[in-house]
């Protein structure tokens, strides 16, 4: 087995034993990819990987999807099934090989339909395995760090193109399409989301692009993600065409809050301490009540994963954790500003992976 995958499996088994589990059940998604190197889609056909505390993992999956798992770095016993016969015999074979019983962890994305089928053939006490799985994945290995750095570089280059794409009269949807094209042109593997929020919609952090036209002297929040080899970057910048003193003041306050949170990022800092760096700065300006979400979230094979940079969070960050720092101010029915960068915790502090992209007020102006 390749060394990174061997180390990952060993860590998982250590956590399985420490938690008194007999094993953990995975399904297609980021966790399965993390341990096998294979990216499979989750559909309606039952597809489960059983990782026992001892012995080889066992896979039950549709025959036409099993090929890559015979070539994965992880040694896996494969139980295939096809549409004519159904999954029952494959699941019975797994149950026989592993003597499925006792306490097993299950990842959160396993569909209830899969679990219902599983419990027909195995008497298990199933428990949430997400704390274990997220806890392992939140500290990145060197290869993951390289991929995340590359994703951040690609997305940063694309954001440098956005000022040339913005003009009064273009719709949010049109701008989102142009930004998507720019991201792909810079080398992205995939582009899942491009949010464009202008004018009063800038006060809605998850507003989807609409047919409304962008107007001068109004906030334009652009929030986009992309992947490189499965690993995510996530950036937000807020722009404006023309000049608006009220916008400038709001922008400067959000920027200082973000910088304060980045300064607070260092080994042994808690997630709550980092969050307070941003939230406390905004509180000094009477703006904290307009900051309605957490300061950041982890990045990896998911765009939102541990660690979560939340108020009163007590988790200590560690070197090689990578997460966003993205404070914002959202004044309902009026305006909004958000600035987001991707941060790597180092031995001495924090490294901004998106540092090649400017963020000082007015950088987008020609």
C-alpha positions as CSV (number, residue, x, y, z in Angstrom):
1,X,0.0,0.0,0.0
2,X,1.2,3.5,-0.8
3,X,2.6,5.2,2.4
4,X,0.0,8.0,2.7
5,X,-2.9,5.6,2.4
6,X,-1.3,3.2,4.8
7,X,-0.8,5.9,7.4
8,X,-4.4,7.0,6.9
9,X,-5.7,3.5,7.4
10,X,-3.6,3.0,10.5
11,X,-4.9,6.3,12.0
12,X,-8.4,5.2,11.3
13,X,-7.9,1.8,13.0
14,X,-6.3,3.5,16.0
15,X,-9.4,5.6,16.4
16,X,-11.7,2.7,15.8
17,X,-10.0,0.8,18.7
18,X,-9.9,3.8,20.9
19,X,-13.6,4.3,20.6
20,X,-14.4,0.7,21.2
21,X,-15.9,0.1,17.7
22,X,-15.7,-3.1,15.7
23,X,-15.3,-1.0,12.6
24,X,-16.6,1.9,10.5
25,X,-18.9,1.9,7.5
26,X,-18.2,4.3,4.6
27,X,-20.1,5.1,1.4
28,X,-19.1,7.0,-1.8
29,X,-17.9,10.5,-1.0
30,X,-14.9,12.3,0.4
31,X,-14.1,9.7,3.1
32,X,-14.1,6.8,0.7
33,X,-11.8,8.8,-1.6
34,X,-9.5,9.8,1.3
35,X,-8.9,6.2,2.2
36,X,-8.9,4.5,-1.2
37,X,-7.9,7.2,-3.7
38,X,-11.1,6.4,-5.7
39,X,-13.8,8.9,-6.4
40,X,-17.2,7.3,-6.8
41,X,-20.6,8.9,-7.0
42,X,-23.3,8.2,-4.5
43,X,-26.5,6.9,-6.3
44,X,-29.4,4.8,-5.2
45,X,-27.6,1.4,-5.5
46,X,-26.3,0.2,-2.2
47,X,-22.5,0.7,-2.0
48,X,-20.7,0.3,1.3
49,X,-17.1,-0.1,2.5
50,X,-16.6,-1.8,5.8
51,X,-13.3,-1.1,7.6
52,X,-12.9,-3.5,10.5
53,X,-10.6,-3.0,13.4
54,X,-8.6,-6.0,12.1
55,X,-8.2,-7.6,8.7
56,X,-8.9,-6.3,5.2
57,X,-11.7,-3.8,4.4
58,X,-14.7,-5.3,2.6
59,X,-16.6,-3.6,-0.2
60,X,-20.1,-4.4,-1.4
61,X,-20.8,-2.5,-4.5
62,X,-22.4,-2.7,-8.0
63,X,-20.3,-4.8,-10.3
64,X,-19.8,-2.1,-12.8
65,X,-18.3,0.2,-10.1
66,X,-15.9,-2.2,-8.5
67,X,-13.0,-2.0,-11.1
68,X,-11.1,0.9,-9.5
69,X,-11.2,-0.8,-6.1
70,X,-9.3,-3.7,-7.4
71,X,-6.4,-1.3,-8.2
72,X,-6.6,1.0,-5.1
73,X,-3.6,1.3,-2.8
74,X,-5.9,-0.2,0.0
75,X,-6.2,-4.0,-0.2
76,X,-9.9,-4.6,-0.3
77,X,-12.0,-7.8,-0.5
78,X,-14.7,-7.0,-3.1
79,X,-18.2,-8.4,-3.1
80,X,-19.9,-7.3,-6.3
81,X,-23.6,-7.5,-7.2
82,X,-25.5,-6.7,-10.4
83,X,-29.0,-5.3,-11.0
84,X,-30.4,-8.7,-11.9
85,X,-29.6,-10.4,-8.6
86,X,-29.6,-7.4,-6.3
87,X,-27.3,-6.6,-3.3
88,X,-28.6,-9.1,-0.8
89,X,-26.1,-11.9,-1.5
90,X,-23.1,-9.5,-1.5
91,X,-24.2,-8.1,1.9
92,X,-24.7,-11.6,3.3
93,X,-21.1,-12.4,2.2
94,X,-19.7,-9.3,4.0
95,X,-21.7,-10.2,7.1
96,X,-20.3,-13.7,7.0
97,X,-16.7,-12.7,6.5
98,X,-16.8,-10.0,9.2
99,X,-19.2,-11.5,11.6
100,X,-21.0,-8.2,11.7
101,X,-22.2,-7.4,15.2
102,X,-21.4,-5.1,18.1
103,X,-20.7,-1.3,17.9
104,X,-19.9,0.0,14.4
105,X,-19.4,3.7,13.4
106,X,-21.2,4.9,10.4
107,X,-20.4,8.1,8.4
108,X,-23.2,10.7,8.2
109,X,-23.8,10.6,4.5
110,X,-24.8,6.9,4.4
111,X,-28.5,6.8,3.2
112,X,-31.1,5.4,5.4
113,X,-32.1,3.0,2.7
114,X,-28.6,1.4,2.8
115,X,-28.7,1.2,6.6
116,X,-32.2,-0.4,6.5
117,X,-30.8,-3.1,4.2
118,X,-27.7,-3.6,6.3
119,X,-29.7,-4.2,9.5
120,X,-31.6,-7.1,7.8
121,X,-28.4,-9.1,7.7
122,X,-26.4,-7.8,10.6
123,X,-27.2,-7.0,14.2
124,X,-25.3,-3.8,14.7
125,X,-25.3,-1.0,17.2
126,X,-24.6,1.9,14.8
127,X,-23.1,5.2,16.1
128,X,-22.0,8.5,14.5
129,X,-18.5,8.2,13.2
130,X,-18.2,11.8,11.9
131,X,-16.2,13.1,14.8
132,X,-13.6,10.4,14.1
133,X,-13.5,10.8,10.4
134,X,-13.4,14.6,10.5
135,X,-10.8,14.6,13.3
136,X,-8.4,12.6,11.1
137,X,-9.0,14.6,7.9
138,X,-8.7,18.0,9.4
139,X,-4.9,17.8,9.7
140,X,-3.6,17.6,6.2
141,X,-0.6,15.5,5.1
142,X,2.1,17.0,2.9
143,X,0.5,15.9,-0.4
144,X,-2.8,17.4,0.6
145,X,-1.2,20.6,1.5
146,X,0.4,20.8,-1.9
147,X,-3.0,20.2,-3.6
148,X,-4.8,22.8,-1.5
149,X,-2.1,25.3,-2.2
150,X,-2.5,24.6,-6.0
151,X,-6.3,25.0,-5.8
152,X,-5.8,28.3,-3.9
153,X,-3.4,29.6,-6.5
154,X,-5.8,28.7,-9.4
155,X,-8.7,30.4,-7.8
156,X,-6.6,33.5,-6.8
157,X,-5.5,33.9,-10.5
158,X,-9.1,33.7,-11.6
159,X,-10.2,36.4,-9.1
160,X,-7.7,38.8,-10.6
161,X,-9.7,38.7,-13.8
162,X,-13.0,39.7,-12.1
163,X,-12.5,43.5,-12.2
164,X,-12.5,43.3,-16.0
165,X,-15.7,41.4,-16.0
166,X,-17.8,43.7,-13.8
167,X,-19.7,46.5,-15.4
168,X,-23.0,48.2,-14.5
169,X,-25.9,46.5,-16.3
170,X,-24.5,43.0,-16.4
171,X,-26.7,40.6,-14.5
172,X,-25.6,38.5,-11.6
173,X,-26.1,35.3,-13.6
174,X,-24.1,36.7,-16.5
175,X,-21.2,37.6,-14.2
176,X,-21.4,34.2,-12.5
177,X,-21.0,32.5,-15.8
178,X,-18.0,34.7,-16.8
179,X,-16.3,34.0,-13.4
180,X,-16.9,30.3,-13.9
181,X,-15.2,30.4,-17.3
182,X,-12.3,32.4,-15.8
183,X,-11.8,29.8,-13.1
184,X,-11.7,26.9,-15.6
185,X,-9.3,28.9,-17.8
186,X,-6.9,29.1,-14.9
187,X,-6.7,25.3,-14.5
188,X,-9.5,24.3,-12.1
189,X,-10.7,20.7,-12.2
190,X,-14.3,21.7,-11.2
191,X,-16.3,24.8,-10.2
192,X,-19.2,23.9,-7.9
193,X,-20.4,27.3,-6.9
194,X,-20.1,30.9,-7.9
195,X,-22.2,33.3,-5.9
196,X,-22.8,36.8,-7.0
197,X,-24.7,39.1,-4.6
198,X,-25.2,42.7,-5.5
199,X,-27.0,45.6,-3.9
200,X,-29.5,44.6,-1.2
201,X,-28.8,40.9,-2.1
202,X,-25.2,41.4,-0.7
203,X,-26.9,41.2,2.7
204,X,-27.8,37.6,2.0
205,X,-24.6,35.5,2.3
206,X,-26.0,32.5,0.4
207,X,-28.0,34.4,-2.2
208,X,-27.8,32.6,-5.6
209,X,-27.1,34.7,-8.7
210,X,-30.3,36.2,-10.2
211,X,-31.4,38.0,-13.3
212,X,-31.1,41.4,-11.5
213,X,-28.7,43.9,-13.1
214,X,-25.6,45.1,-11.2
215,X,-25.8,48.8,-10.5
216,X,-23.1,51.4,-9.8
217,X,-22.1,52.4,-6.3
218,X,-23.5,49.1,-4.8
219,X,-21.7,46.2,-3.2
220,X,-20.9,43.2,-5.4
221,X,-19.9,40.1,-3.4
222,X,-18.4,37.3,-5.4
223,X,-17.9,34.0,-3.6
224,X,-16.5,31.1,-5.6
225,X,-15.0,27.6,-5.1
226,X,-13.0,25.3,-7.2
227,X,-11.2,22.0,-6.9
228,X,-7.8,20.7,-8.0
229,X,-7.4,16.9,-7.8
230,X,-10.5,16.9,-5.5
231,X,-9.2,19.5,-3.1
232,X,-11.1,22.8,-2.6
233,X,-10.2,26.5,-2.6
234,X,-12.8,29.0,-1.5
235,X,-12.5,32.8,-1.9
236,X,-14.7,35.8,-1.5
237,X,-14.0,39.4,-2.6
238,X,-16.4,42.4,-2.4
239,X,-16.2,44.9,-5.2
240,X,-18.0,48.2,-6.1
241,X,-18.2,50.2,-9.3
242,X,-18.0,53.9,-8.7
243,X,-17.4,55.3,-5.2
244,X,-19.4,55.2,-2.0
245,X,-18.0,56.5,1.3
246,X,-20.4,54.3,3.4
247,X,-19.2,51.2,1.5
248,X,-15.5,52.2,1.9
249,X,-15.9,52.5,5.7
250,X,-17.7,49.2,5.9
251,X,-15.1,47.5,3.8
252,X,-12.2,48.8,5.9
253,X,-13.9,47.5,9.1
254,X,-14.4,44.0,7.6
255,X,-10.9,43.9,6.3
256,X,-9.4,44.8,9.7
257,X,-11.6,42.2,11.3
258,X,-10.3,39.6,8.9
259,X,-6.7,40.6,9.4
260,X,-7.2,40.4,13.2
261,X,-8.5,36.8,12.9
262,X,-5.5,35.8,10.7
263,X,-3.1,37.3,13.3
264,X,-4.9,35.3,16.0
265,X,-4.3,32.1,14.0
266,X,-1.3,30.1,15.5
267,X,-0.8,26.6,16.9
268,X,-2.7,26.1,20.2
269,X,-5.1,29.0,19.4
270,X,-8.6,27.8,19.8
271,X,-11.2,28.2,17.1
272,X,-13.1,30.4,19.4
273,X,-10.1,32.7,19.9
274,X,-9.7,33.1,16.1
275,X,-13.4,33.8,15.7
276,X,-13.2,36.4,18.5
277,X,-10.4,38.1,16.7
278,X,-12.8,39.0,13.9
279,X,-16.0,39.4,16.0
280,X,-14.3,41.5,18.6
281,X,-12.9,43.9,16.1
282,X,-16.4,44.4,14.6
283,X,-17.9,44.8,18.0
284,X,-15.6,47.8,18.6
285,X,-17.3,49.4,15.6
286,X,-20.8,48.4,16.6
287,X,-21.0,46.0,13.7
288,X,-20.9,42.6,15.4
289,X,-24.7,42.2,15.3
290,X,-24.4,42.2,11.5
291,X,-21.9,39.4,11.5
292,X,-24.3,36.4,11.3
293,X,-22.1,33.3,10.6
294,X,-18.9,31.7,11.8
295,X,-15.6,33.1,10.9
296,X,-14.5,30.1,8.8
297,X,-14.5,26.4,8.0
298,X,-12.0,23.8,7.0
299,X,-11.1,23.0,3.4
300,X,-10.1,19.6,1.9
301,X,-12.0,17.0,0.0
302,X,-15.1,19.0,1.1
303,X,-15.6,22.7,0.8
304,X,-17.0,22.7,4.4
305,X,-15.3,20.4,6.8
306,X,-13.6,20.5,10.2
307,X,-12.2,22.6,11.8
308,X,-15.0,25.1,12.2
309,X,-14.0,28.6,13.3
310,X,-17.0,29.3,15.6
311,X,-17.8,31.6,18.6
312,X,-16.6,29.9,21.8
313,X,-15.0,27.1,19.9
314,X,-12.6,25.1,22.2
315,X,-10.7,23.1,19.6
316,X,-7.0,24.0,19.4
317,X,-5.8,24.4,15.8
318,X,-2.8,22.5,14.7
319,X,-0.1,22.9,12.0
320,X,-1.3,21.8,8.6
321,X,-4.9,22.6,9.3
322,X,-6.3,24.6,6.4
323,X,-9.4,26.7,6.7
324,X,-11.1,29.9,5.6
325,X,-11.2,33.2,7.4
326,X,-14.2,35.1,6.1
327,X,-15.9,37.7,8.4
328,X,-18.7,39.7,6.9
329,X,-21.2,42.4,7.7
330,X,-24.7,42.1,6.4
331,X,-27.2,45.0,6.8
332,X,-30.6,43.7,5.9
333,X,-32.3,45.2,2.8
334,X,-29.3,47.5,2.4
335,X,-25.8,46.1,1.7
336,X,-23.1,43.5,2.6
337,X,-19.4,43.0,2.6
338,X,-17.4,39.8,3.0
339,X,-13.7,39.1,2.5
340,X,-12.5,35.5,2.5
341,X,-9.0,33.9,2.3
342,X,-7.7,30.4,2.7
343,X,-5.3,30.0,5.6
344,X,-2.7,27.3,6.5
345,X,-1.7,26.9,10.2
346,X,2.1,26.7,10.4
347,X,4.5,26.0,13.3
348,X,4.8,29.7,13.9
349,X,1.5,31.2,12.9
350,X,-0.6,31.4,9.7
351,X,0.2,31.3,6.0
352,X,-2.3,32.9,3.6
353,X,-2.6,30.6,0.7
354,X,-4.5,33.2,-1.3
355,X,-2.0,36.0,-0.6
356,X,-1.3,36.7,-4.3
357,X,-4.9,38.1,-4.5
358,X,-5.1,41.7,-3.3
359,X,-7.8,42.7,-0.8
360,X,-7.0,46.3,0.2
361,X,-9.8,48.8,-0.5
362,X,-10.0,49.7,-4.1
363,X,-7.5,47.2,-5.5
364,X,-9.9,46.4,-8.3
365,X,-10.0,49.9,-9.6
366,X,-8.0,50.6,-12.7
